[in-house]
Amino acid sequence: MTNATLTTLKNRRTHYALGKALPQSEAAVEALIKEAVRLSPSSFNSQSSRAVILFGAASERFWGIVTEALRAIVPAEAFAPTEAKMQAFAAGAGTVLFYEDQATIKTLQEKFALYADAFPGFSEHSSGMAQISVWNALADAGIGASLQHYNPVIDEAVARAFDVPAEWKLRAQMPFGAIASTAGEKAFIADEGRFLTYGNAIAAE
Ligand SMILES: Cc1cc2nc3c(=O)[nH]c(=O)nc-3n(C[C@H](O)[C@H](O)[C@H](O)COP(=O)(O)O)c2cc1C
């Protein structure tokens, strides 16, 4: 089956080894990221997702903040691999920080009281949708990325460094850049036990 979406999904992989050279200008990549977030669905079309887009020195500064936050909690003798990982992310062209606006969620909870308990979960789903949209769009542009989660230990320092509004909650970090290594083979679990499909025969019963 040839399908553009499936081709994109197949091409999108986790790339840890990244380089600085982007196949497009920073302005074009920024526009791509913004449009991918804008076009992503959200519960009640609440558009709760926010993004902080960091290029070059700003992205390196971000990974420096993560390094120092981790240095404070990771045992010194085990820190070398962690630091190497941070350096690999900083070697990329940029990083997208995915946030969810808690003020939007609170407004929804007040407006639609019946769903109040569901909105925090919906917000997580919406963030995931924004993340995969950006990851796919970057993959289509020939840009490698991975998905990281160093929140919440970095939240305060990052908010201070980049003037992030207090209502924004950090959910994920996506370092991106030139693809500097080939993604390995990916194994898939069996379809059996994973999918249930029913058709007209069941519906008619
Ligand atoms: C919700 C979610 C959380 C993830 N968290 C991390 C993470 O914290 N660090 C990381 O290196 N990769 C993370 N990943 C990436 C997965 O490990 C990766 O997507 C998976 O192994 C499949 O590989 P692929 O991305 O090459 O298809 C996450 C992926 C998802 C969907």
Ligand as a Chemical Component Dictionary entry (heavy atoms), coordinates in Angstrom:
data_LIG
# 
_chem_comp.id                   LIG 
_chem_comp.type                 NON-POLYMER 
_chem_comp.pdbx_formal_charge   0 
_chem_comp.three_letter_code    LIG 
# 
loop_
_chem_comp_atom.comp_id 
_chem_comp_atom.atom_id 
_chem_comp_atom.alt_atom_id 
_chem_comp_atom.type_symbol 
_chem_comp_atom.charge 
_chem_comp_atom.model_Cartn_x 
_chem_comp_atom.model_Cartn_y 
_chem_comp_atom.model_Cartn_z 
_chem_comp_atom.pdbx_ordinal 
LIG C1  C1  C 0 5.632  8.940  24.702 1  
LIG C2  C2  C 0 7.064  8.679  24.293 2  
LIG C3  C3  C 0 8.079  8.952  25.192 3  
LIG C4  C4  C 0 9.427  8.773  24.811 4  
LIG N1  N1  N 0 10.418 9.147  25.674 5  
LIG C5  C5  C 0 11.695 9.057  25.276 6  
LIG C6  C6  C 0 12.742 9.532  26.118 7  
LIG O1  O1  O 0 12.498 10.070 27.199 8  
LIG N2  N2  N 0 14.026 9.392  25.693 9  
LIG C7  C7  C 0 14.310 8.818  24.474 10 
LIG O2  O2  O 0 15.492 8.730  24.137 11 
LIG N3  N3  N 0 13.342 8.397  23.639 12 
LIG C8  C8  C 0 12.047 8.492  24.019 13 
LIG N4  N4  N 0 11.048 8.088  23.183 14 
LIG C9  C9  C 0 11.393 7.513  21.854 15 
LIG C10 C10 C 0 11.164 6.015  21.795 16 
LIG O3  O3  O 0 12.112 5.319  22.575 17 
LIG C11 C11 C 0 11.224 5.574  20.325 18 
LIG O4  O4  O 0 10.266 6.308  19.609 19 
LIG C12 C12 C 0 10.972 4.085  20.154 20 
LIG O5  O5  O 0 12.025 3.313  20.700 21 
LIG C13 C13 C 0 10.801 3.684  18.701 22 
LIG O6  O6  O 0 11.902 4.085  17.925 23 
LIG P1  P1  P 0 11.729 5.073  16.691 24 
LIG O7  O7  O 0 11.409 6.451  17.243 25 
LIG O8  O8  O 0 13.039 5.053  15.954 26 
LIG O9  O9  O 0 10.590 4.589  15.845 27 
LIG C14 C14 C 0 9.715  8.259  23.525 28 
LIG C15 C15 C 0 8.672  7.992  22.643 29 
LIG C16 C16 C 0 7.376  8.214  23.010 30 
LIG C17 C17 C 0 6.278  7.951  22.017 31 
# 
loop_
_chem_comp_bond.comp_id 
_chem_comp_bond.atom_id_1 
_chem_comp_bond.atom_id_2 
_chem_comp_bond.value_order 
_chem_comp_bond.pdbx_ordinal 
LIG C1  C2  SING 1  
LIG C2  C3  SING 2  
LIG C2  C16 DOUB 3  
LIG C3  C4  DOUB 4  
LIG C4  N1  SING 5  
LIG C4  C14 SING 6  
LIG N1  C5  DOUB 7  
LIG C5  C6  SING 8  
LIG C5  C8  SING 9  
LIG C6  O1  DOUB 10 
LIG C6  N2  SING 11 
LIG N2  C7  SING 12 
LIG C7  O2  DOUB 13 
LIG C7  N3  SING 14 
LIG N3  C8  DOUB 15 
LIG C8  N4  SING 16 
LIG N4  C9  SING 17 
LIG N4  C14 SING 18 
LIG C9  C10 SING 19 
LIG C10 O3  SING 20 
LIG C10 C11 SING 21 
LIG C11 O4  SING 22 
LIG C11 C12 SING 23 
LIG C12 O5  SING 24 
LIG C12 C13 SING 25 
LIG C13 O6  SING 26 
LIG O6  P1  SING 27 
LIG P1  O7  DOUB 28 
LIG P1  O8  SING 29 
LIG P1  O9  SING 30 
LIG C14 C15 DOUB 31 
LIG C15 C16 SING 32 
LIG C16 C17 SING 33 
# 
